[in-house]
Amino acid sequence: MSWLHTLFAQSPEIALFLSLAIGYWIGKFQFGKFQLGGVAGSLLVAVIISQVGVSIDNGIKSVLFALFIYAVGYESGPQFFRSLGRQSLREIAMATVLAVSGLITVVVLARMFGLDKGLAAGIAAGGLTQSAIIGTAGAAIGKLGLAADETQRLQANVAIGYAVTYIFGSFGAIIVCVNILPWFMRRSIRDDAIKAEAEMLAGARSYGVGEYAAAPDLVGRIYRIEAAAGRSVAEIEGASARPISIERIKRGGALIGTEPSLKLQAGDIILLVGRRSGVVGLSQQLGPELESSEGMDVVVMTRDVAVTAADFVKRSVAEIRASTAADLRHGVYVIAVKRAGSALPLEDATVIEPGDVATLYGTAEDVQRVARQVGSVIIPSDKTDFVFHGFGLVVGLLIGLVVVRLGDIPLTLGSGGGALLSGLAFGWYRSRNMTLGNMPTAASTLLRDLGLAGFVAVVGLQSGLQAVSTIADKGLSIFLIGVVVTLLPLLITMVFGRYVLRYDNTAVFAGALSGSRSANPAFGEVLDKAGNSIPTTPFAITYALANVFLTLLGPLVVAFA
């Protein structure tokens, strides 16, 4: 295998992408209801590849994780800030219970098996996948007043305990959050994610790529005028209870101009566009409906418009409808209104706020005419605004450098926590200023998937060899204790969340549970199973708290173990 070692020494990135390729391939296999998933598969393959010896720069891991967690924050920023408040008490309780149960589990096992303070702290750091515990525990050991060689031995044991237990710490969290939790809840993450998304969209249907309604609400119909001969365009449009518009008229085989005062004649062919209930079944009022007619095709479009004009903000839908001139409204239909990414009900009492996004439907000329009066058109683009997001990542990484001391304990969000906080803030700002910060969904998905899977693979390549060799030298006891430290607090928190906090949505619950353990690989798999961003908001809240609570465990384990 020396040739592999030589190959990976010359090009360690080969080991990284090989781990991703084989890991995602293995992750596709399903055993009953259990599926490993691409992230866990990449971790497992990386540990195996690491046995031939791979040296990979630590900076790569930091960059990949920053990209992943920033993209997660950016996608969920609007929902996150809207969810803050009393409704966040459940997430606070989740993070607290996991930290406390984790501390008790480590201390009890350390006393049962006679572990020293260093090994106990290392198992806490690896089993709970909170690397910051290594630093806080090492600093606490240094203040015990022990002999220099004993202090060095205990601090070295912290690293040993961490190396042996960290791999399963990541893997076990995936098993609990992605496999055990849905079995426990008796509902899948995907089903509950769709349900929660539907509720968030105020009843509107969210279609995936390539999905369309078989019976769309807005349609066009072609009629040959007979019963309506002698009536004007304005009379026909005004007689309908639902808004409709005559977009094209053909007389004697030639298209003619569409004017409100134009009187229709027998034999005229018209294209009627509007909501289905307004344009279907009008044969008795107009004349027979035709399947098609040459030259009657009209191209329609949808455009998102950020509402900023004074005439349309701070007013209800009913007020806007009543005060808007008929000639401005003609031929344009509002099919959705969103605020911070969430759909608003199109009801008379709904008040439009600055920055709300209205989706307009109609011909290009009609939509552009209305858009100029309403606000700023959001042009669809597959380009990413790297100026906006580059600054977003810089701000996040700078936040991660800030250290606040609680006595002798240094607390910091780190690069991951800083990038998450920045992503949330920049995502929220984008929702209020839709002309800035474009990032197509495909680009965001790539950042999330590559960032997380790459980060986990680098961890496996860096730690796998040491972990396996340490298990061989020290025996399986440390590893098995780490398994308990990984699983027991998660299971306790899962039961607490279900029966005390009353979580009833599996997707939301999985996000909160993975965040309370700051289990990024598990969260990545949860997102993949969900297929949308529903788990992200509870994850963001518990993740921020877990970074603080779990970091504090280092000195506490040293004190009580």
Order of alpha helices (4+ residues) and beta strands (2+ residues): alpha-alpha-beta-beta-alpha-alpha-alpha-alpha-alpha-alpha-alpha-alpha-beta-alpha-beta-beta-beta-alpha-beta-beta-beta-alpha-alpha-beta-beta-beta-beta-alpha-beta-alpha-beta-beta-alpha-alpha-alpha-alpha-alpha-alpha-alpha
